[in-house]
Amino acid sequence: SVPGWLVQVLRHETHVNVVAAALEVVAEVGSSAELPALRAARYRFDDDAFIQFAADLAISRIEAA
């Protein structure tokens, strides 16, 4: 149930710090199923450099696995 909850956070949460925490977890335990939500979070917070970095890191780790 954790991956589903993380997807909801990445897609709908408005607080940048909560999204950043979710990105860190997804970078460690995420799978290709979370990639659309990662890209959505990256797009929603396109003016936040840390979110861009964290989303890109999570995406690259998942794609490399």
N, C-alpha and C positions, 0 to 999 in steps of 0.2 A: 504493500500500500504506500510505501514511502516514495517510490518513483512517481506514482500518480499524484501525490500531494505536491511533490516538487514541481511537476509540470504545471499544476494549478498556480503555484506561487510565481513561477517564471512568466506565466501568461497574464496573470491578473493583479498581482501585488503592485501597489503604487509606491511603497516606501523603498527607496534605493538600497538601504542597508539590509533589508530583508531579502531582496533579490540578490544582493552580493553574497550573502550567506548561503542562499540556495545554489548559486553558481559554484561556490567552493565545494559543496557536497556533491553536486552533479559531476564536477570534474573528477572526483574520486570514485564514484560508484555508478555513474551514468552509462547509458547504452545508446545505441543509435535511435531508440524510440524517443529519447529526449531531444534529439537534434532540432526538430521544428520549434520546440518551446525555447530552446537556447537561442535560436535565430530570432524568434519573436521578442525575447527579452532584449537582445542586442539592438534590435530595431527600435523598440519602445524607449530605450535609454541611450539613444544615439549621441546625446550631448554629454555623456558621462564617460570619461576616459577609463576609469577603473572597470566599469561594467563592460566596456568594449574589450578590454584586456582579459578579464575573467571569462567572458563568454567565448572569446577566441581560444583561450587556453583549454577550456572544457571541450569545445568542438574539436580541437586538434588532438587532444588525448583520446577522445572517443573514436575519432576517425582512424587513429593510429593503432587502436586495439584490434 
